[in-house]
Amino acid sequence: MKILKLTFHHIRRSPFQSLVAFFTVFACFFILNSFLLVNRGLSNVLNYFETKPEITIFLKDGLDQSTVESVQKELANYPDIKEIRYISKEKALSLYKDMNKDNPLLTEMVTASILPASFEVSAFNPKVLEVIAQNFSAKSQVVDEIIYQKDVIQSLLSWTQIIRYSGIALIALFISVVFVVIFTLIGMKITNRKDEIKISRLLGASKFYVKRPFILEGIIYGLTGSIIGFLLSFLIIYNFRTTINSFFQPIIFVPNLTFFEPLLLLAEISVGIFVGLSASWLGARRYIKW
């Protein structure tokens, strides 16, 4: 208790410096946690498209049943095929009417004869779809058009990588800033109290004894900053959870609470304590030489 009182006494004696240290740690972990939660949502978006990749192969009119069946058998021979759905002209008409049921003008003049039959192919491995697209593009006597989500998946992958690498660089930068700020702050406080420390040393106090309040101060900055930064970013994101998920439907961008959030909080607290401890310990070691 005595060491805690002395530590808080040090914090109160230089409130401006202490606030700078706290808000630096807070900003770091606010950004860190926001990035992790957003990145988790982006991963859900990417997984949705990766686990539900699809290619649509529109067939030319006038193909006999045996040709259609041979196309289906050829598609089934590819590895990692998840599902092959044949959409006949009648089924295509039914789907079209269902999609435009609120606008009858769009359905009055449309008949099954003008809609193409097609195969919708989904796979567990998106790379298989690329091979199918390349192979069937050459079958102009059977295939009328191919629609493939390759560009969407590649764009999502690119944006996810950009966000991930930018976030990692930003986190590394902020943690470095936190380390330097706490290290410098502890050094300034030790310099301002060098006479007190010298007197304590002359009275028989060990180096570790005089270092403890400064080390504990760094731990307090890391602990409080990481907790408050996590809680604020968490509350903001989960407060808008319904709106965010509605925007990304049918993907759950912000999922229900799981063990991930408590584990993330513990991890961030551990990082905060470690950064605060190491920065203050090195600062005390650097400046307390008497």
N, C-alpha and C positions, 0 to 999 in steps of 0.2 A: 504493500500500500504506500509506503514511504517513497519508493522509487517512482510510482505512478504520479503521486502528488508533485514530486520534483519535476517530472517530465511535463505535466500540464502547466506547471509554473513557468517552465522554459517557453512553452507554446504561447502562453498569455503575455509574456514579456516582450515578444516580438510578433504581434498579431498579423501585421501585413505580410511579413515573410512566410508565416505559417499558412496564411490564406493562399498565397501564391503556390506553395507546395501542394496544398490540398486540391486546389482547382486544377492544377496540372495533372495530378494523378486521376482526379475525377474525369477530366476531359478525355484522357487516354482510355480509360476503361469504358466510358460512355460510347466512344467511337468503336472500340474493340468489340463490345457486346452487340452494338447495333450492326456492325459488319457481320458478325457470326450468325446472328438471327436472320439477316437478309440473305446471307450466303446459303443458309439452310433452306430458305424458301426458294432461291434460285436453283438449288440442287433438286428440289421437288419438281420444279418446272421442267428441268432438263431430264430427270428420270421419267417424267410423264411421257415426253416425246420419244425418249430412247426405248422405253418399254412398250410404246404403242406406235412404232413407226409403221407407215403404211404407204403402199404404192398402188395407184389405180391404173389399170390397163384397160382402155376403152377399145372394144373390138369393132372391126368394120362390119357394115350391114351385109346380110346375105350369107353369112357363114353357116354351114350345116352343123348338125349336132356332133358329128364325129370330130370335126375340126375344133369345136369348143372343148370337147372332152380331152383331146390331145394337148391343147394348151394348158388345161387344168393339171393333167398328169405331168407335164413338163415343169410346171411351177412347183408341184409337190416334190419333185426330185431335188430341189435346192435344199441345202442344210439350214437348220435353225428357223424353219418356217413355223410361224405360230398359228396362222389361220389363213385359209383361202375362201373367200366368199364370192359366189357368182351372183351378179345382179342382172337379172334378165330385163328385157325392155318393159315388161309389165311391172316388175318390181321397181324399176327406175321411175316409172310414171307414178306409182304409189308413193314413193319417197318424195318425188317432186311436189305432188299435191299436198302431202303432209307438211312440207317445208313452207309452202305458200298458201296454207289454208285460210289465212287472214286476208288474202288478196285474190279473190276469185277471178279477176281479170287476167291474171297470169296463168290460170289453169284452164280457161275455157277453150283456147285454141290448141292446146298441147295434147298430143296423142302418143301412144306407146310406139308408134311406127317411126317417129322422128327422134326418139331418144336411143342412144347406143347402149348395147349390153356391155358389161364390164366385169373385170375381176378386181376385187380389193384384197390385197395381200399384205399381211402383217408378219413381222419376224422378230425374233428375240435379239438378233444382231443386225443393226442398221446397215452394216457393210454388205450384207447379202442383198438388200434391196437395191443397192447401187449396181451390183452385178446384174441383177434381173433387169434393171432399167437399161443398162448398156446392151444386154443381149436382145431384149425384145424391141429395142428401138430399131434394130435392123430388120425386123419382121414386118415390113411395110404392107405385105399382102394380107396380113391378119390383124395387125395393130393399127388403130386409127390415131390414138394419142395416149401419152403416158403422163400421169401427174405424180410427182415424187416430192416428198417433204425434205429433200436433202438440204436445200438452202436454209430452211427454218432451223434444222438441227445444227448445221454448221454455224449459223449465226448465234444460236444459243450457246454453243460451245465456246465460240470466240468471246462473246460478252461475259460469260461466266469466268473464263480464264483472265480476262482483263480486270474484272472486278476483284477476283481472288488475289491476283498478283499485286494490284494496286492497294488492296486492303492489307496484305501482308507487309508491304513496304511502308504503308502509313502507320501500322501498328509498331513496326520496328523503330520507326522514327520517333513516335510518341513515347515509347518505353525508354528510348535513349534520352529523350528530353527529360522525362521523369527522373531518370537516374542522375543526370547532370544537375537538375534543379535541386534534388534532395542532397546530393553530394556537396554542392556549392552552399546551400542553405546551412547545412550542419557545420561546414567549415567556417562560415561567417559567425554562427552562434558560438562556436568554440573560441574563435578569435576575440569576440566581444566579452567572453567570460574567462579569458586566460588567467586573470588575476585570481578569480575564485578557484579555478582548477589548481593553480600553483599552491594556494593556501591549503586546499584539501590534500594535496600530495604531501606538503610539509607536515600536515597533521597525521600522516600515515595511511591515507587512502590509496588503494592500489589503482593502477591505470584502468583496469577493467571497471572498477567502481565509479570512476569519474566519467567513463565512456558510456555506461549503461543508460543514463537518461537520454543521451543523444541518439543511441541506437534504438531505444524504445520509441523515441519521437519519430524516427523514420518508419518504423513498423506501423505506428498509428496512422501516418499519412497513407501508406500503402493499403492498410486494412480498410479505413473509412472511405477512401477514394474509390477503391474497387467495389465495395458494397453499394455505395450510393450511385456510382456510375452504372452498375448493373441494374439496380432496381429502377432507376429513372428510364433508361432505354427500354427495359423490359415492359414497364407500365405503359409507355407511349405506344410501342408496337402492338401490345395485346389489347390496348384500349381501342385501336383502330382495326382489330383483327377481322371483324365482320365485313368492314368496307374493303379491306385488302383482299380477303378471300373472294368476295363478290366480283372484284375486278379480274381475278385470275381464274374464275370458274372454268372448268370443273376441278381445277387443281387447288389443293389445300396449301396455300402459300405459308400461312401461319397455323401450324397444327395445334391440337389440344395439348395441355400440359402433360409432360412425361417426366421420366427420370433425367432426361437431357438437361433441363433447366437447372435443377439443384446441383447436378454434377458440374455444369458450366459455371455456376456461382462459386462452388468450392474451388474449381480450377483457377478462376480469376482472383479469388481471395488469396490463394496460394502464390500466384504470380505477383500480386500486389505486395504481399508480405515479403516475398523474396527480394523484389526490387528495392523496397524500402529498407529492408535489413542490410542488403549488400551495399547500397549506396551510403547509408548512414555509418555502417561499420568501416567502410573504406575511408569515409570522410573523417571519422574520429581517429582512425589509425594514421591518417595523413597529417592531421593538424595537432593531435595531442602527442607531443614529443618530450614533454617535461614530466 
